């Protein structure tokens, strides 16, 4: 289980030296002795494997490595707030929040339950608020506990990013990027982008976490996901930033045996409403497009007997039934080419949904993460050109 393995008082001392250029001033700021600050900086240099300052008689000169670390350290301290929490307390609480019980967390972290309980209790005292409540054999986080767990996970993400950036400065580019993939991005955009990125940076690991927008926003806010790719939203919260990639066309699809597949004339909207539909859940951009297709011509949208966001399941249901659906042709290109599915012509205006990339609004990408975003945008431009040609 990942831990916050850096002394937070030493990190505060480092930032104080960055601001003042003096060990003496930093010692007063963080309430440590000068020898303790000097020793703390030496331990940070050992922890990160880089020199942070050039020692001069009257001044500490930051190295390039220190300038890289400083913004990440600032973010870590900001996320931890004013509390004098220790790294051990933060790690213990994070372990408990993930495991759901003291017994499971103690096993995962290799600690005794008594030590874990004491660390979490001390953290609650430092914050002046309860963070967890017992429920049966497990625990649940209080509202304050949930907020602190999120901040702590983001602090851990900042520490990971610092390690990645400092390693890259030494010529050892490594690390891991986690992408949240919504349904459409899995068809062509992400596979092409990730393959191209891996060819350029084979030492960077890529983790793709699949899910819906609702399933992925929590991990994105917690720092467990670095970026999310899929259908863009018209209204996003202030803690998210979204950039548009391309507009994806939408078509009506059915199995090759469907009665409308051989119709001599395009069906009316009323005729389309008489067949069963399998579409994405209410509240998604795709469902909104489907609903507007009927409402714009004054037809009441039909009942949806099946809601599904899995293209694999939708495809098979279309093959075996008279259901209709609304999807991107990119998502079923193989099935269309094979003749298993067909496009149903209809009296509807051309429809498309915007595909975008979402990150946290205060996120600072590492060079590798920024490079992956650039590759994703390049692949999106290819799809954009295909759809407009």
Secondary structure in CASP SS format (residue, H / E / C, confidence):
PFRMAT SS
TARGET T0000
AUTHOR 0000-0000-0000
METHOD secondary structure of the structure
MODEL  1
X C 1.00
X C 1.00
X C 1.00
X C 1.00
X C 1.00
X C 1.00
X C 1.00
X H 1.00
X H 1.00
X H 1.00
X H 1.00
X H 1.00
X H 1.00
X H 1.00
X H 1.00
X H 1.00
X H 1.00
X H 1.00
X H 1.00
X H 1.00
X C 1.00
X C 1.00
X H 1.00
X H 1.00
X H 1.00
X H 1.00
X H 1.00
X H 1.00
X H 1.00
X H 1.00
X C 1.00
X C 1.00
X C 1.00
X H 1.00
X H 1.00
X H 1.00
X H 1.00
X H 1.00
X H 1.00
X H 1.00
X H 1.00
X H 1.00
X H 1.00
X H 1.00
X H 1.00
X H 1.00
X H 1.00
X H 1.00
X C 1.00
X C 1.00
X C 1.00
X C 1.00
X E 1.00
X E 1.00
X E 1.00
X C 1.00
X C 1.00
X C 1.00
X C 1.00
X E 1.00
X E 1.00
X E 1.00
X C 1.00
X H 1.00
X H 1.00
X H 1.00
X H 1.00
X H 1.00
X H 1.00
X H 1.00
X H 1.00
X H 1.00
X H 1.00
X H 1.00
X H 1.00
X H 1.00
X H 1.00
X H 1.00
X H 1.00
X H 1.00
X C 1.00
X C 1.00
X C 1.00
X C 1.00
X C 1.00
X C 1.00
X H 1.00
X H 1.00
X H 1.00
X H 1.00
X H 1.00
X H 1.00
X H 1.00
X H 1.00
X H 1.00
X H 1.00
X H 1.00
X H 1.00
X H 1.00
X C 1.00
X C 1.00
X H 1.00
X H 1.00
X H 1.00
X H 1.00
X H 1.00
X H 1.00
X H 1.00
X H 1.00
X C 1.00
X C 1.00
X C 1.00
X H 1.00
X H 1.00
X H 1.00
X H 1.00
X H 1.00
X H 1.00
X H 1.00
X H 1.00
X H 1.00
X H 1.00
X H 1.00
X H 1.00
X H 1.00
X H 1.00
X H 1.00
X C 1.00
X C 1.00
X C 1.00
X C 1.00
X E 1.00
X E 1.00
X E 1.00
X E 1.00
X C 1.00
X C 1.00
X E 1.00
X E 1.00
X E 1.00
X E 1.00
X C 1.00
X H 1.00
X H 1.00
X H 1.00
X H 1.00
X H 1.00
X H 1.00
X H 1.00
X H 1.00
X H 1.00
X H 1.00
X H 1.00
X H 1.00
X H 1.00
X H 1.00
X H 1.00
X H 1.00
X H 1.00
X H 1.00
X H 1.00
X H 1.00
X H 1.00
X H 1.00
X H 1.00
X H 1.00
X H 1.00
X H 1.00
X H 1.00
X C 1.00
X C 1.00
X C 1.00
X C 1.00
X C 1.00
X E 1.00
X E 1.00
X E 1.00
X E 1.00
X E 1.00
X E 1.00
X E 1.00
X C 1.00
X H 1.00
X H 1.00
X H 1.00
X H 1.00
X C 1.00
X C 1.00
X H 1.00
X H 1.00
X H 1.00
X H 1.00
X H 1.00
X H 1.00
X H 1.00
X H 1.00
X H 1.00
X H 1.00
X H 1.00
X H 1.00
X C 1.00
X C 1.00
X C 1.00
X E 1.00
X E 1.00
X E 1.00
X E 1.00
X E 1.00
X E 1.00
X E 1.00
X C 1.00
X C 1.00
X H 1.00
X H 1.00
X H 1.00
X H 1.00
X H 1.00
X H 1.00
X H 1.00
X H 1.00
X H 1.00
X H 1.00
X C 1.00
X C 1.00
X C 1.00
X C 1.00
X E 1.00
X E 1.00
X E 1.00
X E 1.00
X E 1.00
X C 1.00
X C 1.00
X C 1.00
X C 1.00
X C 1.00
X C 1.00
X C 1.00
X C 1.00
X E 1.00
X E 1.00
X E 1.00
X E 1.00
X E 1.00
X E 1.00
X E 1.00
X E 1.00
X E 1.00
X E 1.00
X E 1.00
X E 1.00
X E 1.00
X E 1.00
X E 1.00
X E 1.00
X C 1.00
X C 1.00
X C 1.00
X H 1.00
X H 1.00
X H 1.00
X H 1.00
X C 1.00
X C 1.00
X C 1.00
X C 1.00
X E 1.00
X C 1.00
X H 1.00
X H 1.00
X H 1.00
X H 1.00
X H 1.00
X C 1.00
X C 1.00
X C 1.00
X E 1.00
X E 1.00
X E 1.00
X C 1.00
X C 1.00
X C 1.00
X C 1.00
X C 1.00
X H 1.00
X H 1.00
X H 1.00
X H 1.00
X H 1.00
X H 1.00
X H 1.00
X H 1.00
X H 1.00
X H 1.00
X H 1.00
X C 1.00
X C 1.00
X C 1.00
X C 1.00
X C 1.00
X C 1.00
X C 1.00
X C 1.00
X C 1.00
X C 1.00
X E 1.00
X E 1.00
X C 1.00
X C 1.00
X C 1.00
X H 1.00
X H 1.00
X H 1.00
X H 1.00
X H 1.00
X H 1.00
X H 1.00
X H 1.00
X H 1.00
X H 1.00
X C 1.00
X C 1.00
X C 1.00
X E 1.00
X E 1.00
X E 1.00
X E 1.00
X C 1.00
X H 1.00
X H 1.00
X H 1.00
X H 1.00
X H 1.00
X H 1.00
X H 1.00
X H 1.00
X H 1.00
X H 1.00
X C 1.00
X C 1.00
X E 1.00
X E 1.00
X E 1.00
X C 1.00
X C 1.00
X E 1.00
X C 1.00
X C 1.00
X C 1.00
X C 1.00
X E 1.00
X E 1.00
X E 1.00
X E 1.00
X E 1.00
X E 1.00
X E 1.00
X E 1.00
X E 1.00
X E 1.00
X C 1.00
X C 1.00
X C 1.00
X C 1.00
X C 1.00
X C 1.00
X H 1.00
X H 1.00
X H 1.00
X H 1.00
X H 1.00
X H 1.00
X H 1.00
X H 1.00
X H 1.00
X H 1.00
X H 1.00
X H 1.00
X H 1.00
X H 1.00
X H 1.00
X H 1.00
X H 1.00
X H 1.00
X H 1.00
X H 1.00
X H 1.00
X H 1.00
X C 1.00
END
